[in-house]
Amino acid sequence: MEFLVRTENQLPEDTPDDVRKRLRAGERERAQQLRDAGILKRLWRVPGRNATVGLYEAADATELHDALTSLPMWKWMDVSVEALATHPQERAPS
């Protein structure tokens, strides 16, 4: 099942730089693991904001939730999720 996931980082402004660097490195590492596992398919930045739009594939909403909550910045993210269904025009001809 595919999901469109929008996230916006809301890390407090007063977060020390070393903590920010450690969290960003952890995010990159975990995102790569999710890519390698086939869960994170595509990822885009939203210009002018500390936000992303991602295409995820998971067996169900629980698996997606587990993937998202495994991200180091999870507790500072505003997240919205849309389950996606294949449009009839995208289906292969029979």
N, C-alpha and C positions, 0 to 999 in steps of 0.2 A: 504494500500500500504506500502511495506517495503522499507527502505532506509538504506544504509550503510553510516555512517557519520564518517569522520576522522577529528579530531580537534587537533590543536597544540596550546598550551598556549604561548602567546608572551608578557606576562606581563613585563613591563620594569624592568631591573635589579635593578634600584634604588627605586623600590616600597618599602615603609616601611613595616617592618615585621607585624605590627598590621593590616595594610591594607590587606596584603597577607592572614593572618589568617582569617580575616573577609570575604574576597572573597571566600576562600576555604570552609569555613563553609556554606556560602550562596550557593555555587555550590552543596555541598553534600545535603543540604536541598531541593533545587530545583530539583536535579536529582531524589531524592526519590519521590517527588511529581509527576514527570513525569513517574516514574515507577508505582506508585500507580494508575495513570490515564491510564496505559497500553500503553503509547507512547514510553518510553524507555524500550526496551526488554532485551538487553544485553549490557555490557560495558566492554571493555578490556583496559589495559594500554599497551603502547608501551615501551618495556624495553629500558632504556638509554635515553629516551626523555620525555619531559613534554607533552605527546600526548596520545590520546585515539582513539579507534575505537569503535563505537557504532552501535547497530542495533535498529532502531527506526521504529515504525509503526504509520502512520498517514493517514487520509483520502485523503490528497493530499499534494502537495509541499507547499501550503500556510500554512496549519496546522503545517507542520514540521518547516517551517521558524518561525512561531510564537513561537513554543516550543524552538527552538534554541536561538532565540533572547531574550527569557525570562531568560536565564542563566546569572548570575551576571558577569561572565568573558567574555561575548559575544564580547564586543568591543576589546578585546585583543586576540581573537582567529583567527587562520587561519583555515578555514573550507572547506572541500570538501564533496560533497554529490553525491552518486550514487543511482539512483532508481533501485530497484531490481524486477525482474520478475521470476516467478516460472519456474524452468527447467522442461521439460517434464518427466524426470526420477523421479522428486519429487511429481508429481501429483498422487493422489490416483487412483488405478485401477478402471475402470468403470464396 
